[in-house]
Amino acid sequence: MSLPTLFYVLLLDLKKLPQVDDYDYLPEHIDVDEFRGVGRHLHFICVNDDTHEMIKILPTHLKKDITAFFEKFPLLVRSKVKTITMDLSAY
């Protein structure tokens, strides 16, 4: 995540961030991570790895919420994703 995005996340309401709500497209390369944000809760962030545009920030990092988000995309759209980059932090 870029420094300007980090400041944006920490200082502003998550609902005001530019996020993609088009469920007809996912980039070929995606970065995902979790971060401690509003109220010290862990949030999930998904970013286009090529353009660094934010795709979505979810208010939780729970598997059920992440799964529900990606299931909004048709299987054909999801199948076009070639790489997903993430860290391997264990909780």
N, C-alpha and C positions, 0 to 999 in steps of 0.2 A: 504494500500500500504506500502511495506517495505521501510525503509529509503534508502537502496541502489537504489531501483527502483525510488524513488523520486528524488535523486540526478541525476540519469540517465536521467529522464524526463526533469529536469530543465536545465541540462547542455548540452544535446546533441540534435541533430535534431531528430524529431519524426520518420522520415523515417529510421533511423538507429537502432531503437529499435527492438528487436526480437518480432515478432507478428505472430499469427497463421493466415494463409490465406487458410486453408483447410476447405471448407464449408461442409464437410461430418461428422463433429463431433463437438459436444458441450459437456462440462462436465455436470454432474448431478447438480452441485452446482456452482453458478456464483455470483461473487461480481461485482457490478457496482457503479460507482461514477463519479463525474465531478470534475475537478480541473482547476485552473487558470495556464496556461502554457505559451507557446511561444506567445510573443506579448500581454501578459496579457489576452488572449482570453480563454474562458472556453472550455475545451476538455472533451470528454467522455472516460472513461477507463473501460474495462471489464476484469476480472481476474478469473481464476479457483480458487474456494474457497478451494479446497482440496490441490492443489500443489502450489498455489500462482503464477503460471505462467501467464504471460500476454496473453490474447487472442487478444485484439485489443485496440488501442488508435485511436479515431476519432478526426479530427481537429476541430469539433464543438460538442456542447452538444444538438443540435436541435433535436426535436422529429422526424422530417422527415428523418434526416441522420441516427439516431439510428435505426429507423424502416427499412430503406433501407438496412442497414448492416445486421440485423437479418433476413430479408426476403431473403437474399442470401442463407440461410440454408434451406434445404427442411423441410417441415412440420414434417416429421417423425423424423428428427434430433432435431428440436426445441421441439418436444413433450416429449423428453427424459430428458429435464431439470426439475429437481424436486424443486429446490429453487433458488430464486434470492434475494440477500441481497443488500440493499441500504439504504442510510440515507434518511431522510424525510425533507430535506431543501426545503423551499419554496422561490421562487423568485418573 
